[in-house]
Amino acid sequence: MLRALTGALRLPRPWRPLQTRSCASDGAAGDPEIQVRVLAGPDQGITEILMNRPSARNALGNVLVRELLEALARLREDQQVRVLLFRSGVKGVFCAGADLKEREQMSEAEVGIFVQRLRGLMNEIAAFPAPTIAAMDGFALGGGLELALACDLRVAAASSAVMGLIETTRGLLPGAGVALAKELIFTGRRLSGAQAQALGLVNHTVSQNEEGNAAYHRARALAQEILPQAPIAVRLGKVAIDRGMDVDIASGMAIEGICYAQNIPTQDRLEGMAAFREKRPPRFVGK
């Protein structure tokens, strides 16, 4: 078992630079439905995925799902991505869930294929090697909430963010395997950001501002807190937590040990020790 674990917990491959770009859309206007933004200056290391499908309130249709999967496939190879932040370019909404108008036009076979792709998207977000943050300034319903739940951390506007797994109110089922309280699934109840925090569904809530992007600014501040930390240690910590949650204590300790062993030979570990000894801030380089 330990041999299998060791093979599964390898460090990511060397980074390849990623240029800021938009993903091409197959929509009528040909506009991309997401934009990937690589921040610079004091925010260097933060990459944003901006969902921007205003005509459908960022509903998860074929094009949006494809563009998200393509972006994640590129970004996961880039070691310069220290934090990945999901946000919306549509005021008042994070993601309205599945595109039911598009789904109405699908055959049963096509629906099955699409749901599999949607489940794959949630898995890709959950398995992304760097920390992920969802900034919810508006509605996050159904698949939109599942997307946020697939992220490591969530920030919501206390009043304008509305969350719910509402599939059962549409005669559907939550399709991406999100571990949420059965009460929310059975009832389709909607929660405000403040209620969601009380239930532990989000990490932070903020009062909304006039621009409607307070959660984004708080999420960005949270990402800035992660940036100074040793990136390899952060990534390995995420692996240890994610892989260790669903196994017994002995297996969890074994996973932690494997992750720790991979961190021992890194330059960053030596830099951290040197910085402590010399009483100065560490300068981590991700090696």
Sequence and secondary structure as in RCSB ss.txt:
>XXXX:A:sequence
MLRALTGALRLPRPWRPLQTRSCASDGAAGDPEIQVRVLAGPDQGITEILMNRPSARNALGNVLVRELLEALARL
REDQQVRVLLFRSGVKGVFCAGADLKEREQMSEAEVGIFVQRLRGLMNEIAAFPAPTIAAMDGFALGGGLELALA
CDLRVAAASSAVMGLIETTRGLLPGAGVALAKELIFTGRRLSGAQAQALGLVNHTVSQNEEGNAAYHRARALAQE
ILPQAPIAVRLGKVAIDRGMDVDIASGMAIEGICYAQNIPTQDRLEGMAAFREKRPPRFVGK
>XXXX:A:secstr
 HHHHHHHT           EE    STT   SEEEEE  GGGTTEEEEEE  GGGTT B HHHHHHHHHHHHHH
TT TT  EEEEEESSTTEEE  B HHHHHTS HHHHHHHHHHHHHHHHHHHT SS EEEEESSEEETHHHHHHHH
SSEEEEETTT EEE  GGGGT    S     HHHHHH   EEHHHHHHTTS SEEE   TTS HHHHHHHHHHHH
HTTS HHHHHHHHHHHHHHTTS HHHHHHHHHHHHHHHTT HHHHHHHHHHHHTS       
